[in-house]
Amino acid sequence: MKTFEEFGIREELVRAIKELGFEHLTPIQEKAIPVLKEGNKDFIGLAQTGTGKTAAFGIPLAELVDIDSKTIEALILAPTRELCVQIANDIESYCKYLKKIKIVAVYGGASIETQINKIKKGAHIVVATPGRLNDLIRRKKINITNIKYVLLDEADEMLNMGFQEDIDTILELTPKEKHTWLFAATMPDEIHKITKKYMSDPVELTIGTKNASAENIEHLYYVVHEKDRYTALKRIVDFNPDIFAIVFCRTKIETQEIAEKLIKDGYNADSLHGDLSQAQRDKVMEHYRNRNLQLLIATDVAARGIDVSDISHVINYQLPDELEIYTHRSGRTARAGKSGVSISIINTKDIGRIRRIEKHLNKKFLYKKVPEGVEVCEQQLLSMIKRIKKVEINQTGISKYLGSITEELQDIDKDELIKRIVSLEFNRFLDYYRDAKDLNIDFSKKDHIRQKDSLSKNSSIFINLGSMDGFNTGKMLKYLKSVTGLDQNVFGRINIKGVYSFIDLKNDNYLDDILLSFQGEFYKGRKVRVDDNSKNRTRKDNISTGPFATSRNKKWKKKK
């Protein structure tokens, strides 16, 4: 592995970097720094979060800025306040011995007047969130017409958060002769549009596989009935006593509800969502970073830009609507070369979505059974024994009580004493899980197509894909299976037309499953539309319950 000195980085920067504990470059740093420090190319860097991207662009910027300049030399855009502050602090750390370089962070939720005063005093590098920067531009309190470098960090997240218009407004005001650098974890179509519009012959580097998650993340999924989702979450947490996790929910309401339930049930948890004030958000994040919280329950928007070390698990309480969002969620763990686990709690209707994520990431997900009560108790017992072995004894503080303790316990032998000490903590798990039910869906039962159900011969669906899209009967069947996760025996006659097709269903009960599976589905950039084509059809209320079936859940469909 190469060192920073080998790239000709100035001595002041190298000294500060070494004091931060960095000796060797990460892959993205090793490939990006030589290109960026030349300062004459547009650049696209694709790598997962936690791979050292801030140093990859921060060190070259520190090399390139003109310390004697009276105008802003470089602009860095970041999606969230947390990431904005983190980037500014990191670059300041690199520039510890370059006293004249001034870095100013501007973001919402803080005094705009204080930020304006800092800009007036001079800034070489401005790190900003798009919303606050546009506010300053409208007030004519910042001038970005002379900058030399623009950097978009976590560009895919900014676009997912709806900052496209803000970014366009900002970039239109910057000079054409500037150089644009872009870093992202994924490469959706919106980023391609930015690169085509604002970049000229960019150098593109990809660390790992494009749109893939980090290699050292293990992806697991558990399949349970909808009513057992929360119970499964608790059991998974209890099975991992040392877990330090983010639990992702899809809505602010669900986030708050799950956090409140966990707190009530005795877990160190709190919520992070858009309805919190900045002060509340800062307090929650401070507790989480200090590990006073074990579980952070968050929405995708609220969690963007969070950079917390040593997150052991990411738990998808609900799968996200977009494939790229799963990549960002899982990227919160396994940072800086460490390993991590991404867990998804799903019900049977989500199996098809898991298959699509696998294909998107080119990663195999491992199906796991929700631990039974006895397994949880075993893990908790082993964890307690490890804690007892590692506990630091306060000899000074405890010595004055040892006489009384010894006298009180003198009639209890060693084995009995160990049992009693362990039982103090362990009994509550034994009591809780003594009669705990098995939460797993029984995949051995072949009832996913119920022979006793009345099969409607008129059940069929319309799909806006046909022979002009390259489909024949075999390819359509394969496509339907990959999207829905259903067995091929669910589908009957397939009638391929030019730009659309009709597919008969052997079992009317799967119609809702199929319609839900295709929500948000795209094929070669084209939105797929699937409709109920049945006529004079009598729907039954009963539904299948096997491994490829789904429970119709009104609350879930309402959220969708």
C-alpha positions as CSV (number, residue, x, y, z in Angstrom):
1,M,0.0,0.0,0.0
2,K,1.3,3.5,-0.9
3,T,1.9,6.3,1.6
4,F,0.9,9.9,1.3
5,E,4.6,11.0,0.9
6,E,4.8,9.0,-2.4
7,F,2.3,11.3,-4.0
8,G,4.3,14.5,-3.4
9,I,1.8,15.9,-0.9
10,R,3.2,18.9,0.9
11,E,4.9,18.1,4.2
12,E,2.4,20.2,6.4
13,L,-0.5,18.1,5.1
14,V,1.3,14.8,5.6
15,R,2.2,15.7,9.1
16,A,-1.4,16.5,10.1
17,I,-2.7,13.3,8.3
18,K,-0.2,11.1,10.2
19,E,-1.3,12.7,13.5
20,L,-4.8,11.6,12.6
21,G,-3.6,8.1,12.5
22,F,-3.6,7.6,8.7
23,E,-0.4,6.0,7.2
24,H,-1.6,4.3,4.0
25,L,-4.1,5.4,1.4
26,T,-7.4,3.6,0.8
27,P,-8.1,2.4,-2.8
28,I,-10.2,5.5,-3.7
29,Q,-7.5,7.8,-2.3
30,E,-4.7,6.0,-4.1
31,K,-6.5,6.4,-7.4
32,A,-8.2,9.8,-7.0
33,I,-5.5,11.9,-5.4
34,P,-3.0,11.7,-8.3
35,V,-5.7,12.8,-10.7
36,L,-7.2,15.5,-8.6
37,K,-4.1,17.2,-7.3
38,E,-3.2,18.1,-10.9
39,G,-6.3,20.3,-10.9
40,N,-7.0,20.1,-14.6
41,K,-9.7,17.4,-15.0
42,D,-13.3,16.9,-14.3
43,F,-13.8,13.8,-12.2
44,I,-16.3,11.2,-11.2
45,G,-15.6,8.9,-8.3
46,L,-17.9,6.0,-7.4
47,A,-17.2,4.3,-4.1
48,Q,-19.2,3.3,-1.0
49,T,-19.5,5.6,2.0
50,G,-16.8,5.0,4.6
51,T,-14.1,4.4,2.0
52,G,-12.1,7.6,2.7
53,K,-13.7,9.8,0.0
54,T,-13.4,13.0,2.1
55,A,-9.6,12.7,2.2
56,A,-9.6,11.7,-1.5
57,F,-10.9,15.2,-2.4
58,G,-10.0,17.2,0.7
59,I,-6.3,16.7,0.4
60,P,-6.0,17.7,-3.3
61,L,-8.2,20.8,-2.6
62,A,-5.9,21.8,0.2
63,E,-3.0,21.5,-2.2
64,L,-4.6,23.4,-5.0
65,V,-6.2,26.5,-3.3
66,D,-4.4,29.8,-3.5
67,I,-3.9,30.9,0.0
68,D,-3.4,34.5,-1.1
69,S,-6.7,34.6,-2.9
70,K,-9.4,37.0,-1.7
71,T,-12.2,35.0,-3.3
72,I,-13.7,31.6,-2.8
73,E,-11.6,29.0,-4.6
74,A,-13.6,25.8,-4.0
75,L,-17.2,24.9,-3.3
76,I,-18.3,21.6,-1.8
77,L,-22.0,20.6,-1.8
78,A,-23.2,18.0,0.6
79,P,-26.8,16.7,1.2
80,T,-27.1,17.2,5.0
81,R,-26.0,19.4,7.8
82,E,-24.1,16.5,9.5
83,L,-22.1,15.7,6.4
84,C,-21.4,19.4,5.7
85,V,-20.0,19.9,9.2
86,Q,-18.1,16.6,9.1
87,I,-16.4,17.5,5.7
88,A,-15.5,21.0,7.0
89,N,-14.0,19.6,10.2
90,D,-12.1,16.9,8.3
91,I,-10.5,19.3,5.9
92,E,-9.6,21.7,8.8
93,S,-7.9,18.7,10.4
94,Y,-5.9,18.0,7.3
95,C,-4.9,21.7,7.1
96,K,-3.8,21.9,10.8
97,Y,-0.4,23.2,9.8
98,L,-1.6,25.4,6.9
99,K,-2.9,28.1,9.1
100,K,-3.9,30.5,6.3
101,I,-6.4,28.2,4.7
102,K,-10.0,29.2,5.7
103,I,-12.8,26.7,5.5
104,V,-16.4,27.8,6.2
105,A,-19.4,25.5,6.5
106,V,-22.9,26.9,5.7
107,Y,-26.0,24.9,6.4
108,G,-29.6,25.2,7.6
109,G,-30.6,24.9,11.3
110,A,-27.8,27.4,12.4
111,S,-27.5,31.1,12.5
112,I,-27.3,32.5,8.9
113,E,-25.9,35.8,10.2
114,T,-23.0,34.0,11.9
115,Q,-22.3,32.2,8.6
116,I,-22.5,35.4,6.6
117,N,-20.0,37.1,8.9
118,K,-17.5,34.1,8.5
119,I,-17.8,34.4,4.7
120,K,-17.2,38.2,4.9
121,K,-13.9,37.5,6.7
122,G,-12.8,35.4,3.8
123,A,-13.0,31.8,2.8
124,H,-10.9,29.6,0.5
125,I,-13.2,26.6,0.7
126,V,-17.0,26.7,1.4
127,V,-18.8,23.5,2.3
128,A,-22.5,24.0,1.9
129,T,-25.9,22.3,1.8
130,P,-27.8,23.3,-1.4
131,G,-30.7,25.0,0.4
132,R,-28.7,27.3,2.6
133,L,-26.3,28.1,-0.2
134,N,-29.1,29.2,-2.5
135,D,-30.5,31.3,0.4
136,L,-27.2,33.1,0.7
137,I,-27.0,33.6,-3.1
138,R,-30.5,35.1,-3.1
139,R,-29.4,37.5,-0.3
140,K,-26.3,38.3,-2.4
141,K,-24.1,37.4,0.6
142,I,-21.9,35.0,-1.2
143,N,-20.1,35.1,-4.6
144,I,-19.4,31.8,-6.4
145,T,-18.8,33.3,-9.9
146,N,-15.0,33.0,-9.6
147,I,-14.5,29.6,-8.1
148,K,-12.1,27.1,-9.6
149,Y,-13.5,23.8,-8.2
150,V,-17.0,22.5,-7.5
151,L,-17.4,19.2,-5.7
152,L,-20.7,17.3,-5.3
153,D,-20.3,14.8,-2.4
154,E,-22.9,12.1,-2.0
155,A,-24.4,13.4,-5.2
156,D,-26.9,10.5,-5.5
157,E,-28.2,11.2,-2.1
158,M,-28.7,14.9,-2.9
159,L,-30.7,14.0,-5.9
160,N,-32.7,11.5,-4.0
161,M,-33.5,14.2,-1.5
162,G,-34.9,16.5,-4.2
163,F,-32.0,18.9,-4.6
164,Q,-31.9,18.7,-8.4
165,E,-33.3,22.2,-9.0
166,D,-31.0,23.7,-6.3
167,I,-28.0,22.1,-7.7
168,D,-28.8,23.3,-11.2
169,T,-29.3,26.9,-9.9
170,I,-25.9,26.8,-8.2
171,L,-23.9,25.2,-11.0
172,E,-25.4,27.7,-13.5
173,L,-23.8,30.5,-11.5
174,T,-20.4,29.0,-11.5
175,P,-17.8,29.8,-14.2
176,K,-17.7,27.5,-17.2
177,E,-13.9,27.1,-16.9
178,K,-14.1,25.6,-13.4
179,H,-13.5,21.9,-12.8
180,T,-16.3,19.7,-11.4
181,W,-15.7,16.7,-9.2
182,L,-18.4,14.3,-8.3
183,F,-18.4,11.5,-5.7
184,A,-21.3,9.1,-5.2
185,A,-22.0,5.5,-4.1
186,T,-24.4,4.8,-7.0
187,M,-24.9,6.1,-10.5
188,P,-28.6,6.7,-11.2
189,D,-29.8,8.4,-14.5
190,E,-30.0,11.8,-12.8
191,I,-26.3,11.8,-12.2
192,H,-25.6,11.0,-15.8
193,K,-27.6,14.1,-16.7
194,I,-25.4,16.2,-14.5
195,T,-22.2,14.8,-15.9
196,K,-23.3,15.4,-19.4
197,K,-24.5,19.0,-18.7
198,Y,-21.7,20.3,-16.5
199,M,-18.7,18.1,-17.1
200,S,-16.2,17.9,-20.0
201,D,-14.5,14.5,-20.6
202,P,-14.4,13.6,-16.9
203,V,-12.1,10.9,-15.5
204,E,-14.2,8.2,-14.0
205,L,-13.0,5.9,-11.3
206,T,-15.0,3.1,-9.7
207,I,-13.9,1.3,-6.6
208,G,-15.6,-2.1,-6.4
209,T,-18.6,-2.6,-8.7
210,K,-20.8,0.2,-9.9
211,N,-24.0,0.5,-7.9
212,A,-22.8,-2.3,-5.6
213,S,-22.6,-2.4,-1.8
214,A,-19.4,-2.8,0.1
215,E,-17.8,-6.3,-0.2
216,N,-17.5,-6.7,3.6
217,I,-21.3,-6.4,4.2
218,E,-23.2,-9.6,4.9
219,H,-26.8,-9.4,3.7
220,L,-29.4,-11.4,5.6
221,Y,-33.2,-11.5,5.4
222,Y,-35.9,-13.0,7.7
223,V,-39.3,-13.8,6.5
224,V,-42.2,-13.4,9.0
225,H,-45.9,-12.6,8.9
226,E,-46.7,-8.9,9.0
227,K,-48.2,-9.1,12.5
228,D,-44.9,-10.6,13.8
229,R,-42.5,-7.9,12.3
230,Y,-42.0,-5.9,15.5
231,T,-41.6,-9.1,17.6
232,A,-39.0,-10.4,15.1
233,L,-37.1,-7.1,15.4
234,K,-36.8,-7.5,19.2
235,R,-35.8,-11.1,18.9
236,I,-33.0,-10.3,16.4
237,V,-31.7,-7.5,18.6
238,D,-31.8,-9.8,21.7
239,F,-29.9,-12.5,19.7
240,N,-27.1,-9.9,19.1
241,P,-26.5,-8.5,22.6
242,D,-23.6,-6.2,21.4
243,I,-25.6,-4.8,18.5
244,F,-25.1,-1.1,17.6
245,A,-27.5,-0.5,14.8
246,I,-29.6,1.8,12.7
247,V,-33.1,0.6,12.1
248,F,-34.6,2.1,9.0
249,C,-38.4,2.7,8.7
250,R,-40.3,4.1,5.7
251,T,-42.3,6.9,7.4
252,K,-41.9,9.4,10.2
253,I,-44.9,8.0,12.0
254,E,-43.6,4.4,11.9
255,T,-40.2,5.6,13.1
256,Q,-41.6,7.3,16.1
257,E,-44.0,4.4,16.9
258,I,-41.2,1.8,16.7
259,A,-38.8,3.9,18.9
260,E,-41.5,4.4,21.5
261,K,-42.3,0.7,21.6
262,L,-38.7,-0.2,22.0
263,I,-38.1,2.4,24.8
264,K,-41.2,1.1,26.6
265,D,-39.8,-2.5,26.2
266,G,-36.6,-1.5,27.9
267,Y,-34.2,-0.9,24.9
268,N,-31.8,1.9,24.6
269,A,-33.4,3.5,21.5
270,D,-34.5,6.8,20.0
271,S,-35.9,8.1,16.8
272,L,-34.5,10.4,14.1
273,H,-36.9,11.9,11.6
274,G,-37.9,15.1,9.8
275,D,-40.3,16.4,12.5
276,L,-37.5,16.8,15.0
277,S,-36.0,20.3,15.6
278,Q,-32.3,20.7,14.9
279,A,-31.7,20.8,18.6
280,Q,-33.5,17.6,19.2
281,R,-31.7,16.0,16.2
282,D,-28.3,17.1,17.6
283,K,-29.2,15.6,21.0
284,V,-30.2,12.3,19.6
285,M,-27.1,12.1,17.4
286,E,-24.8,13.0,20.3
287,H,-26.3,10.2,22.4
288,Y,-25.9,7.7,19.5
289,R,-22.3,8.7,18.7
290,N,-21.5,8.3,22.4
291,R,-23.1,4.9,22.4
292,N,-25.7,5.9,25.0
293,L,-28.1,4.6,22.4
294,Q,-27.9,1.0,21.1
295,L,-30.6,1.5,18.4
296,L,-31.2,4.5,16.2
297,I,-34.6,4.3,14.5
298,A,-34.5,6.5,11.4
299,T,-36.1,7.5,8.1
300,D,-33.9,7.5,5.0
301,V,-34.0,11.3,4.7
302,A,-33.1,11.9,8.4
303,A,-30.2,9.4,8.3
304,R,-28.5,10.8,5.2
305,G,-25.1,12.2,5.9
306,I,-24.7,10.3,9.2
307,D,-21.1,9.2,9.6
308,V,-20.8,7.1,12.8
309,S,-18.0,4.6,13.2
310,D,-18.5,1.0,14.1
311,I,-22.2,0.6,13.3
312,S,-22.5,-3.2,13.5
313,H,-25.9,-3.7,11.9
314,V,-28.3,-2.0,9.6
315,I,-31.8,-3.3,10.0
316,N,-34.4,-2.7,7.3
317,Y,-37.7,-2.8,9.2
318,Q,-39.3,-2.1,5.9
319,L,-37.6,-2.4,2.5
320,P,-37.1,0.9,0.7
321,D,-39.0,1.7,-2.4
322,E,-35.9,2.3,-4.5
323,L,-33.0,0.0,-5.1
324,E,-30.3,2.7,-4.6
325,I,-31.7,3.6,-1.2
326,Y,-30.9,0.0,0.0
327,T,-27.3,0.6,-1.1
328,H,-27.1,3.8,1.0
329,R,-28.8,2.1,4.0
330,S,-26.4,-0.9,4.0
331,G,-23.5,1.5,3.5
332,R,-23.9,2.9,7.0
333,T,-22.2,-0.2,8.3
334,A,-18.8,-1.8,7.3
335,R,-17.1,1.6,7.0
336,A,-13.4,2.1,6.7
337,G,-12.8,-1.5,5.7
338,K,-14.6,-3.0,8.7
339,S,-17.3,-5.7,8.4
340,G,-21.0,-5.3,9.0
341,V,-24.4,-6.9,8.6
342,S,-27.5,-5.6,6.7
343,I,-30.7,-7.3,7.9
344,S,-34.1,-7.1,6.2
345,I,-37.3,-8.1,7.9
346,I,-39.7,-9.0,5.2
347,N,-43.0,-10.9,4.6
348,T,-43.6,-13.2,1.8
349,K,-44.7,-10.5,-0.7
350,D,-41.2,-8.9,-0.4
351,I,-39.3,-12.0,-1.6
352,G,-39.4,-10.7,-5.2
353,R,-38.0,-7.4,-4.1
354,I,-35.1,-9.2,-2.3
355,R,-34.4,-10.9,-5.6
356,R,-34.3,-7.6,-7.5
357,I,-31.9,-6.1,-4.9
358,E,-29.7,-9.1,-5.2
359,K,-29.5,-8.7,-8.9
360,H,-28.9,-4.9,-8.6
361,L,-26.0,-5.4,-6.1
362,N,-24.8,-8.6,-7.7
363,K,-24.9,-10.1,-4.2
364,K,-26.5,-13.2,-2.8
365,F,-28.7,-12.6,0.3
366,L,-28.7,-15.3,3.0
367,Y,-32.1,-16.4,4.3
368,K,-32.0,-16.8,8.1
369,K,-34.6,-18.1,10.5
370,V,-35.7,-15.8,13.3
371,P,-34.0,-17.2,16.4
372,E,-36.2,-19.2,18.8
373,G,-36.4,-18.3,22.4
374,V,-33.9,-20.9,23.6
375,E,-31.3,-19.6,21.1
376,V,-31.8,-16.0,22.3
377,C,-31.3,-17.1,25.9
378,E,-28.1,-18.9,25.0
379,Q,-26.6,-15.8,23.3
380,Q,-27.6,-13.6,26.2
381,L,-26.0,-16.0,28.7
382,L,-22.7,-16.2,26.7
383,S,-22.7,-12.4,26.4
384,M,-23.1,-12.0,30.2
385,I,-20.2,-14.4,30.9
386,K,-18.0,-12.4,28.5
387,R,-18.9,-9.2,30.3
388,I,-18.2,-10.7,33.7
389,K,-14.7,-11.8,32.4
390,K,-13.9,-8.4,31.0
391,V,-15.3,-6.2,33.8
392,E,-12.7,-3.9,35.4
393,I,-12.6,-4.3,39.2
394,N,-12.5,-1.1,41.2
395,Q,-10.3,-2.4,44.0
396,T,-10.2,0.9,45.9
397,G,-14.0,1.5,45.8
398,I,-15.0,-2.1,46.6
399,S,-12.4,-3.1,49.2
400,K,-14.2,-1.5,52.1
401,Y,-17.3,-3.6,51.4
402,L,-15.6,-6.9,50.8
403,G,-15.7,-8.0,54.5
404,S,-19.5,-7.5,54.7
405,I,-20.1,-9.2,51.3
406,T,-17.9,-12.2,52.2
407,E,-19.7,-12.6,55.5
408,E,-23.2,-12.4,53.8
409,L,-22.2,-15.0,51.2
410,Q,-20.2,-17.4,53.3
411,D,-22.9,-20.1,53.3
412,I,-23.1,-20.2,49.5
413,D,-20.6,-22.4,47.6
414,K,-18.9,-21.2,44.5
415,D,-21.1,-23.0,41.9
416,E,-24.3,-21.8,43.6
417,L,-22.9,-18.2,43.8
418,I,-22.2,-18.2,40.0
419,K,-25.7,-19.5,39.3
420,R,-27.3,-16.8,41.4
421,I,-25.2,-13.9,39.9
422,V,-25.9,-15.0,36.4
423,S,-29.6,-15.5,37.2
424,L,-30.0,-11.9,38.4
425,E,-29.8,-10.7,34.8
426,F,-30.6,-13.9,32.9
427,N,-33.9,-14.8,34.5
428,R,-35.8,-12.0,32.7
429,F,-34.8,-13.5,29.4
430,L,-35.8,-17.0,30.5
431,D,-39.2,-15.7,31.7
432,Y,-39.8,-13.7,28.6
433,Y,-38.8,-16.4,26.1
434,R,-40.0,-19.4,28.0
435,D,-43.1,-19.9,25.8
436,A,-42.0,-17.8,22.9
437,K,-43.6,-19.0,19.6
438,D,-41.7,-19.7,16.4
439,L,-42.0,-16.6,14.2
440,N,-40.8,-18.3,11.0
441,I,-43.1,-19.0,8.1
442,D,-43.0,-22.8,7.4
443,F,-41.5,-23.0,3.9
444,S,-41.8,-26.8,3.9
445,K,-45.6,-26.6,3.5
446,K,-46.5,-26.8,-0.2
447,D,-49.6,-24.7,0.2
448,H,-48.5,-21.7,-1.9
449,I,-50.9,-22.8,-4.5
450,R,-54.0,-24.0,-2.7
451,Q,-55.6,-26.8,-4.6
452,K,-58.9,-26.4,-2.7
453,D,-59.3,-22.8,-3.7
454,S,-61.7,-21.9,-6.5
455,L,-59.7,-21.0,-9.5
456,S,-61.1,-18.2,-11.6
457,K,-60.5,-18.8,-15.3
458,N,-61.1,-15.1,-16.1
459,S,-58.3,-13.8,-13.9
460,S,-55.7,-12.0,-16.0
461,I,-53.4,-9.0,-16.0
462,F,-52.3,-6.4,-18.6
463,I,-48.6,-5.4,-18.9
464,N,-47.3,-2.7,-21.1
465,L,-44.4,-4.8,-22.4
466,G,-44.5,-7.0,-25.5
467,S,-42.6,-8.4,-28.5
468,M,-41.2,-4.9,-29.5
469,D,-39.5,-4.9,-26.1
470,G,-37.8,-8.3,-26.9
471,F,-40.2,-10.5,-25.0
472,N,-41.5,-13.9,-26.0
473,T,-43.5,-16.3,-23.8
474,G,-40.4,-17.8,-22.1
475,K,-38.7,-14.5,-21.4
476,M,-42.0,-13.0,-20.1
477,L,-42.5,-15.9,-17.7
478,K,-38.9,-15.5,-16.4
479,Y,-39.4,-11.8,-16.0
480,L,-42.7,-12.2,-14.1
481,K,-41.0,-14.7,-11.7
482,S,-38.0,-12.4,-11.1
483,V,-40.2,-9.4,-10.2
484,T,-42.9,-11.0,-8.1
485,G,-40.9,-13.9,-6.6
486,L,-43.9,-16.2,-7.4
487,D,-43.7,-19.7,-8.7
488,Q,-44.3,-20.2,-12.4
489,N,-47.3,-22.3,-11.7
490,V,-49.2,-19.2,-10.6
491,F,-49.2,-18.0,-14.3
492,G,-51.3,-19.5,-17.0
493,R,-51.5,-18.6,-20.7
494,I,-49.2,-15.7,-21.8
495,N,-50.4,-13.8,-24.9
496,I,-47.6,-11.6,-26.2
497,K,-48.6,-8.6,-28.4
498,G,-46.5,-5.9,-30.0
499,V,-46.3,-3.3,-27.2
500,Y,-48.3,-5.1,-24.5
501,S,-49.2,-8.5,-23.2
502,F,-51.9,-10.4,-21.4
503,I,-51.2,-13.0,-18.7
504,D,-53.8,-15.3,-17.3
505,L,-53.5,-16.2,-13.6
506,K,-54.3,-19.7,-12.3
507,N,-55.1,-18.4,-8.9
508,D,-57.1,-15.2,-8.4
509,N,-55.6,-14.7,-4.9
510,Y,-52.2,-13.6,-6.2
511,L,-53.5,-10.6,-8.1
512,D,-52.8,-8.1,-5.3
513,D,-49.4,-9.5,-4.8
514,I,-48.5,-9.1,-8.5
515,L,-49.9,-5.5,-8.7
516,L,-47.9,-4.5,-5.6
517,S,-44.7,-6.2,-6.9
518,F,-44.7,-4.0,-10.0
519,Q,-45.1,-0.7,-8.2
520,G,-42.1,1.4,-9.0
521,E,-40.8,-1.2,-11.5
522,F,-38.8,0.0,-14.6
523,Y,-37.7,-2.0,-17.6
524,K,-34.8,-0.5,-19.6
525,G,-35.7,3.0,-18.3
526,R,-39.4,2.6,-19.1
527,K,-42.0,2.6,-16.3
528,V,-43.8,-0.8,-16.2
529,R,-47.6,-0.6,-15.9
530,V,-49.5,-3.7,-14.8
531,D,-53.3,-3.6,-14.5
532,D,-56.1,-6.0,-13.5
533,N,-57.6,-7.2,-16.8
534,S,-60.2,-9.5,-15.4
535,K,-63.8,-9.2,-16.4
536,N,-66.9,-10.3,-14.5
537,R,-64.5,-11.8,-11.9
538,T,-65.7,-12.8,-8.4
539,R,-63.0,-12.1,-5.9
540,K,-62.6,-14.3,-2.9
541,D,-61.4,-13.0,0.4
542,N,-59.2,-15.9,1.2
543,I,-55.5,-15.7,0.2
544,S,-52.6,-18.2,-0.1
545,T,-50.2,-18.5,2.8
546,G,-47.2,-20.3,1.4
547,P,-43.6,-19.2,0.9
548,F,-44.3,-17.1,-2.2
549,A,-47.6,-15.7,-1.0
550,T,-48.5,-12.5,0.8
551,S,-50.9,-11.3,3.4
552,R,-52.9,-8.3,2.2
553,N,-52.1,-5.6,4.7
554,K,-54.2,-2.5,4.5
555,K,-51.8,-0.4,6.5
556,W,-48.9,-1.5,4.3
557,K,-50.8,-0.7,1.0
558,K,-51.9,2.7,2.4
559,K,-48.2,3.6,3.0
560,K,-47.2,2.5,-0.5
